[in-house]
Amino acid sequence: MAISTKLEMRQSQSLIMTPQLMQAIKLLQMSNLDLTAYVDAELERNPLLEKSEIESPASSEVEISGGDDGGPRAEDARDEPRSGDWMESQLETGAEGIASRMDTDLGNVFPDEPGVSAGPDPAALKGSDTFSSGSGGASEDYNLEAFVAGETSLSQMLEDQMHLVLSDPADKLVALHLINSLDENGYLYVDLEDVAEQLGTELERVETVLAVLQTFEPSGVFARSLSECLKLQLLERNRFDPAMEILLQNIELLARHDYSALRKLCGVDDEDLSDMIAEIKALDPKPGSGFGGALVQTLVPDVLVRRAADGSWTVELNSDTLPKVLVNQTYYATVTKTARNASEKEYLTDCLQTANWLVKSLDQRARTILKVSTEIVRQQDGFLTYGIEHLRPLNLKTIAEAIGMHESTISRVTSNKFMATQRGIFELKYFFSSAISATEGNDAHSAESVRHKLRQLIDAESPDDILSDDTLVKILKDEGVDIARRTVAKYREAMKIPSSVQRRREKRARR
């Protein structure tokens, strides 16, 4: 066959991930905190973006009413054509691709958060009258919170004690290194030989300094194991005797509630062993946990679900988690007229395009979250009304088919998003659980509801009637749950519930 050159024309179709589409996908899976940080960075970077002060429209709220079958109906989500969103239309191709866009526009305007006024400068308070001389009361600009003392951290507390006890600069250096090596519970998980080599000193000096540090408050800090932590606290209480030493050396037997073996090893009777165990339980296994803890971030839900007066569910977006940005077209028209060259005009055009895409992406993100949340509420009406025992098995495919979106989009929407209901705040992924088949052809059960039933059965058992895994399987099958023994054991271990043998020992010991 002869080899020759020729021209050939072909037609093909491919999916191209544009930067705008990648930005939309990135925003969709962000949490509200990450999204706020991202938008703040864009506000600083793009001069055409500005915060909005306009209230959000009423279209961010959906009402779900009960249907003939007792389940709720998402009127807004079910009546509209399954058109997906503009991002879905770019992700899907072919005859089944979704190309239409929603007609309703949220306007990309959401209520701005009320400004938080900063407190007065403490330095300014020193030079001003903080009390009214006429009435004797506090003046209007007096801020009592300016004088609130900060929380003392564990390291700061230990450093203060170190400066009072140690005088040698070399010992202080070793002590500071050990203090900085503590974990959040006050334990020291470092090799002393490595510390000595790193600091260029003798191992004996490190051990001597550690012995001094172990006498500091709170009692039990600088321990290298749980047994040593308990030992330090018992030494301070003058309750560390040979029997207690043997008990701490075999603390794993105490964890297994093997009291007969402990009595033989310690050489004590039942009464003495009970007193020793009571002393152990009175100690603090995490002496450093009460100092310098990290600030707990308040969980702000993305979606609010409320019961309406007629018994239906109202699903709305939490405006506090929605960024409020607009494109300043007036400023763009003004600065475009003063552009001096093509590069400046190109820069302004890029800023305008980026700003428009960001606002559009935020708008679509809010709609998609509302749409997915509405369908989740419709599917899990039983859980919201009656409790966890009525949680239905649910997967991403069910939601995706119901609202006309791709499963990957549903997965991104439900990541790091939270819903506030009358039963608490739950992550959207909480409502998705695998199905466990039912006996006699009934409806399948949610894995989460089965775990809840297991915990209820175990909590209600008596010391003389401990339920084994086989007994739990039988009880659940009598209630219509077709479950295997290994599944019961897996769920029990996941909930950190000990075996029937250990539970029997624990409950008999509490008598």
N, C-alpha and C positions, 0 to 999 in steps of 0.2 A: 504494500500500500504506500502510495506516494505521500510525502510529508509536504504540506503547503500551508500558507497563511490565508486566513479568510476573516471577513467581518461577520459578526453574528449578533442579533438583537434578542434579548431575553427580558421577560417581565416577571418580577418577583415581588413578594410582599414580606416585610420584616418589621419587627418591633424595635423601635429606637427609644432608649431611655434618655429623654431630653433633660437638661438641668432643671427645668421647671417641674417636670414629673418627678424627678428624684427628690426635689424639695418638698413636694406635696406628700410623697410617701414618708419622708423623714418627719414631717410635722404630724402626720397622722398617728404615729406610734409614740410620740413624745408624751410625757406626763405634763401636768399643768405647771409644775415648777420648771422643768426643762424648757417648756414652750415660752414661759414668761422671760426666762433668761435669754432665749434665742431672739425673741421679739425686741427686747431691750437693746440687744447688740445691733439689730437691724435699724432701730431708731437712731442710734448713734452714728451708724455708717451711712445711712441714706437720708439726704436732706429733704427729700420729698415726702417722707413719712412723718406723721404726727399722731399723737394720741387723740382719741375721740372722747367727747364729753356728752354724747347724745345717748339717750336711753335705748335699750335694745327693743326690737319689735316684738309683737305678741306671737309671731310665727315660731319662736323658739320653745313653744309649749304645745304638747300633744295630749289629748284626752283619750283614754281607753275605757270603753264601756263594756259591760258584761253582755255576752251573746246568749243565744237560745240554749247552747249546750253548757251553760254555766261558766264558760271561759271568757276572758276579755277580748275585745276587738280593738285593734289599732286602726281607727278610721282613716287617719291621714296617711298612714303607711300602707294600708291595704287598698285604698281606693285609687291611689295614683298609679300610673303605669310603671311597670318594673323597668325603670330606665337607668338605674344605677346613678353614677356620677360621672363628671367629665374625666376623672382619673381612671375610672373603670373602662371608659370608652377607649382610652389609649392603651390600657393593659390587655384588653381582649380584642381579637381580630376574627375575621370570618363571618359566616352567616349569623352566628349566635352572639357576635359582638354587640355591645351596647353603646350607641353613639349619641343618643339624645341627652339633653341636659334638663335639669329642673327649671321650671318657669318661675318659681317663687325665689325672690332675692331677699336675703336677710338684711341687706343694706350694709353689711360689714360694720355696723355701728352697734356697740354694746355699752352698757352703763359703766362709766369709769368708777374705779374704786375711790371711796372717800379718802382724801389726803390725810395722812397721819402727821400731825404737827410735832415737831421735835421739841423736846424739853429745853428749858433754859440752860444756858451754860453755867456750870457750877462756879466758874471763875467770875462770871458777871454777878452771881448772887452774893459773892463776898462783898462787893462794893456797893450793893444796893440795899435798901430797906426791904426785908422780906416780910415784915409784919406791919400792919397798919397801926400807926401811933394813936389814931383817934379811937378806933373801936377795939383794938387789941386782937383782932382776928387776922387771918392770913390775907395777904393781898391777892389780887387777881392773877399775877404772874408767879405766884409762889408754887413751886413744884416739889412736893414731898418726895417723889420718886427719885429726885436727884441725890438724895442722901441715903438711899438704900445700899447697904453693903453688898459687895459681890460674893458669890459662892466660893468657898475655900476648896481648892482642889487637893487631892491626896498628896501629890508631889510637893505642893507648897506647905502643907501641914508637916510633912516629914522633913523638909528642909529647915523649917523653923526649929524643930526639935534637934536636928543635926547640929545647928550652930550653937545650941546650948550645951551639947554633950561633948562634941569633938572640938579640939583646938588645933591639932596638927593639920597644916594645909594639905599634906599628902593624903591623910585619912579623909579629909573633906572631899578631895577629888575622887577618891574611890567610892565614897558614900554617894556623891552626886551621880556617878555612873550607875551605881546599883539602883538608885531611886528612879532614874530615867529608864531603867530596864524593866520596871514593874509593869504587869499587865493591868487591865481595868479592875480586876478583882484583888489586887495586892499581892499576887504571886510572882516569884522570881524564877523564870525559866531560862537561865543562862548557865553556861559552864564557867565555874570560878577560875579554872586554869586558863581559859581563853581570855577572861577579864584581866587576869594578872599579866598575861603576855601582851595584851593590847595596851595596858597602861604602863608596862615596863616596871612592874614591881613584883614583890614576892607573893607567893600564894598564901603564906601565913598572914600577911597584912590584910589581904582581901577577906580571909576567913575571920580575922579578928574584928574588922569593921562590920562584917555581916552579923556577927554575934551581938554587936552593940545595936545595930539597926533592928534586930529582931525583938528588942525590948521596947521599941517605940509603940506609940498609940497610932491607930487602933491595934489592939492585940491580935497577933496572928499574921501580920504583914511580913513580907520577905520570906515566906515559907516556900519551899520548893516542891511540896506535895500536900495533899489533903491531910495526911497523917501528921506531918510536921506542923501544919497550920493549927490543927486541934491540940497538938502537944504544947505549942507555945501558949495557947489560951489556958490550958490546964495548969501549966507551970505558974502562970500569973495568979491563978486562983488557989495555988498550992494543993491541987487535986491530982497530981501526976504520980501515981504509985506503981509498983510492979504489975499489978493486975491490969491497970489501965494501959500500961505500956504494951502488954501482950494484946489487949483488945485493939489498940491502934495498929499494931503490926499485922493483925488479921482483920482489918476493917472490911475486906471483901466478904468475909463471912457475915458481918453485920448487914451488909447490903443485901445479902441473900436470905437474911432472917434465919440463919442456921444457928439458933441459940444453944442447941445441945452441944455442938462442937465448941462454941465459945465458952460454955461452962466448964468443959473439960480442960481447955487450954488455960483459962484464967484461974481455975481452981476455986470458983465461987459458986454459991447457990443461986436459986432463981431470984430471990429478993435482992441480993447484991448486984446481980447482973442487970436487973431492972433499974436499979439506982444508977449504975454506970451508964446505961443506955440513955437514961433521962438526962444525965449531965452532958453527954455527947450532943443530944438534941438541943440543949440550951446554948450551944456554942454557935459561932458565926462562921460558916464555911467560906464565905466571901467577904473578908473584912474590908476590902477596899471598894466594894461596889457602891457604898453610900457617899463617896467623895468624887467630885470632879466628873460626874457623869456627863455624857454628851447630851446636848439639848435635844429634846424630842420634838420633831417637826409635827406641827398640827396637820392632821389629815383633812384635806378639803375635798369633798366629793365633786365630781364633774357633772353628775346628774342627780336631780332631786325627784323623788317619787312620793306623791301625797295621795291620800284617799279623799275623793271629792264627796260632796254632800249626798249625791245620788248613788254612791257605792262604787263608782268607777275610779280608775286610776289616772292621775294627772302626772305626766312626765315632762319635765322641763330642764333646760340646761342651767347650770349654776353660773350666773353672770360673773361671779368673782373669779372664775378660772378662765374666762374668755378674754384674750387680749383685745384692746380697743384701739385700732389703728385705722387711719384714713390716708388717702393720697391727696396731697395739697396741689390740686391742679392750678390754682391761681398763682402760687409761687412758681410752678413750672413755666407757666406762660410768661411770667415776668422775667425770670432769669434767662429764658431762651432768647428773648429779644436782645439781651445784652451779651450774648455769647460772641466771643471775638474770633474764633476759628472753628474748624471742623472737629477737632479733638474735644473741645468743650461741648459742642452740640452732641457729639457721640456719647460723652459721659452723661449728660443730662438724659438722653434717650435711654441709655442703659439703666439709669436710676429709676426712670419712670416705668420701664418694663418690669424691673425687679419688684418695685413697689406694688404694681398692679397684680403681679403673680402672687406675691405674699398675701395681699388682701383676699384674693380669690381662693388661695389655699386655706387660709384661716376660715373663710366662709364655708367652704366645702367640708372642712374638718368638723366644724360645729354641726352641720347638717347630718353628716354621716354618723357622728356619735349619737345624736338624737334619734336617728332612724334605727340604728342597731339597738339602742337602749329600749326604745318603744317595743320592738319585737321581742326582746328578752322579757320585758314585763308581761307582754301578752302570753308568752309561753310559760312563764313561771307565776301565773296568777295564784295557783294553789299554795305555793310557798309564801307569798306575800300575805295571803288571807288566813291560812291555817297553820303555817309553820314548816319546819325543816322536813318533817315526815312526808310532806306533800311536794317535795322538790322533785321535779321531773327530770329524767335523763335528757340531756341536750348536747348537741355537738355543733361545730361551726357550720357544717353543711346545711343543717336545718335552717339556721338563721340566714345563711347566704341565699338559699333557694326562696325563702319567704320574702326577702326584700330585693332580690335581683342583683346581688353583688357577688364578688369572688370571695372564696374562703380566706385567701391571704389578706384581703382587706378587713374582714371580720376579725381575724387574728390580731392585726395591727390596732384596730379600734379598741379591742378589749384589753390590750396590754397597758398596764399602769393607769387605768381609768377606774374610778370608784363611783358607786351608786349609793345614795342615802335613802333608806327606806324606813318604815316604821319598826322594822326588826333590827336595824343597825346599818352600819356602813359596810358594804361588801365590794370587793373588786369584781369587775364584770366577768372575769374568768371563773369566779366562784360558781356562777350559775351553770357552768358547763361541766358535766360529769358523765362518766360512762354508765351504761345501762346494765343492770343485773336482771336476768330473766326471771319471770314469775312462774309459779306453779299453776297448773290447770288452765294455761292460756290466758291469764290475766295480763294487765298492763305491766310493762317492765318497771323496775324500781331504780331510783338514782343511787349511785354508790355512796354519795354523801348522806342520804337518808338512811341507808343501811348501816353506815358507821355510827350514825346517831342512835339507832336502835340498839346496836351492840353496846355502846356506852351506857345507855339507860338500863339494859339488862344487867350489866356488870356492877353498876353503882347500886342497884337494888338488891343484890345478892347478900345473904347472911353468912356469918362465919361458919355455920354448920351446913350450909348448902352452897358451896362454891361451884359455879358453872364451868365445866370444861369446854374446850372448843367443840367437841362432838355434841355436847348438850346444847350449845349455842346454835349449831347448825340445825339441830332438830327443832328447836323453838322457832327459828326463822322460817324453816320450811312449813311449819304449822301455820305461820302467819302469811304464807304465800310467797316467800322469797326463796328462790332456787339458788343456793350458794354452796360452794365446796368448802371443806374444812381448811384447806390451805389458804383460801381467800379470807376466811375469818381470822386465821392466824396472822396473815399479812396486814389486815386492817387493825387488828389489836396491837401489833408491834408498831405500826405507824402512829397510833395514838398513844404510844409509850405506856401501854397497860401491861403489867407483868403477867406471867403465866398463872394458871389456876393454883399450882403448888405454892408459888410465892405469895399470891393473894391470900391463900388460906393462912400462911404463917403471919402475914401482916395483920390480918383481922383478928386472929387469935391473940396476938401480942397486945392489941389495943384493949382487950377485955380487962 
